[in-house]
């Protein structure tokens, strides 16, 4: 089982170029990506802060709109629900594994 005709380089070089082409190249050992750096406490604190900050911003916007338009609980309830959804979405993005990029055809 020899090499195919018309190919240059070793199997490792061809494998590396194929992985790079498909976005599957891995970082060298000892190099952490920005997403993987940090420990569980740091990730937990970031998740908590993102969830709470989304709720606080939404609460402030809803309260401000209700005071301005004199519709007391309406916008407060709507924006608290939207802020909660945004916070959960941010947490989901943080803890979910990175997606594999799709190939362009």
C-alpha positions, 0 to 999 in steps of 0.5 A: 500500500504505497502512496497515491500517484500525484500526491506530495508530502507525507501522510501527516502533512496531508492529514494536517492540511485536511484538518486545517481545511475543515477547521479541525486543527487542534492547538498545540499541547500546553496552549489553551484557547481563551474559552478553555482558560480558567477554572470552574470558579471563574466560569461559575462566577462569569455565568452568575454575573451574566445572568444577573446583569441581564436581569438587572438591565432588563428590569431597569429598562422595563421600570423606566419605560413604565414610569415614562409611559405610566403603564406600571407593570406592563413593560416591567414584566415583559422586559424581565421575561426578555432579560431572563431569556437573554441571561439563560441564552448567554449562560447556554452559549458559555457552557455549551461545547463549541460548534464545528464550523460547516463546510462551504460548498 
